[in-house]
Amino acid sequence: MGGFFKSSIGRKVAMALSAFFLMFFLIIHLAVNITSLFSADLFNELSHFMGTNPLVQFALQPVLIFGVVFHFIMGFILELKNKKANGVSYAKNNGAANSSWMSRNMIYSGLVILAFIVLHFIDFWFPELNTKYVLGDMSGMHDGEYRYFHEMVEKFHNPLRVGAYVISFALLGLHLAHGFTSAFQSMGSSAGRKKTLQNIGKAYSIIIPLGFIIIALFHHFIHQH
């Protein structure tokens, strides 16, 4: 296993696998959050399930956190290794087709996204841990109703926070536009499928970030004090 991660191909495959896992998580996360646009009750029910289900909390959540940390650390390692080897970033190694500005600057968009994840944890995950495990409130209730929808709406009152979310998701879209196809190439996808994967990647990199942006803007403008 140690030799696998030491090889260039091994590192790229590991990077791709972590990317697939995180892209799948984004679909699930958006599917849950999008319900807040049309049903506070459904959003609350789904959030309560995700926040109290033992499988989600003690199996999937630790794997998710590991996946996020692993993906970013592996990205930094790939960037440094390739710059040291030939002065060319990891993203450039995929050829002229991937020589866009974003493909040359994946490391920087990754850093911004990482900063956003920290903000997201501060906004939602840390208060959740504090409520459940420090205050000992596992009910998920607020004034007789589940608190999840109320807490999300409160977070999106601040225009600066909403702006940070919008910018971060726009950068996530650019990051995904390159990373989606790159991940499949790292797993040995044939050249004949490249155009199809690029089209799917473009659709994914637009729909997923746009969905999150719509959620933030919707709750900011609809649920003003």
Stockholm file with secondary structure:
# STOCKHOLM 1.0

chainA/1-225         MGGFFKSSIGRKVAMALSAFFLMFFLIIHLAVNITSLFSADLFNELSHFMGTNPLVQFALQPVLIFGVVFHFIMGFILELKNKKANGVSYAKNNGAANSSWMSRNMIYSGLVILAFIVLHFIDFWFPELNTKYVLGDMSGMHDGEYRYFHEMVEKFHNPLRVGAYVISFALLGLHLAHGFTSAFQSMGSSAGRKKTLQNIGKAYSIIIPLGFIIIALFHHFIHQH
#=GR chainA/1-225 SS CHHHHHSHHHHHHHHHHHHHHHHHHHHHHHHHHHGGGTCHHHHHHHHHHHHHCHHIIIIIHHHHHHHHHHHHHHHHHHHHHHHHHHSCCGGGGGCGGGCSHHHHCHHHHHHHHHHHHHHHIIIIIHHHHIIIIISCCCSCEETTEESHHHHHHHHTTCHHHHHHHHHHHHHHHHHHHHHHHHHHHHTTCCGGGHHHHHHHHHHHHHHHHHHHHHHHHHHHHHTCC
#=GC SS_cons         CHHHHHSHHHHHHHHHHHHHHHHHHHHHHHHHHHGGGTCHHHHHHHHHHHHHCHHIIIIIHHHHHHHHHHHHHHHHHHHHHHHHHHSCCGGGGGCGGGCSHHHHCHHHHHHHHHHHHHHHIIIIIHHHHIIIIISCCCSCEETTEESHHHHHHHHTTCHHHHHHHHHHHHHHHHHHHHHHHHHHHHTTCCGGGHHHHHHHHHHHHHHHHHHHHHHHHHHHHHTCC
//
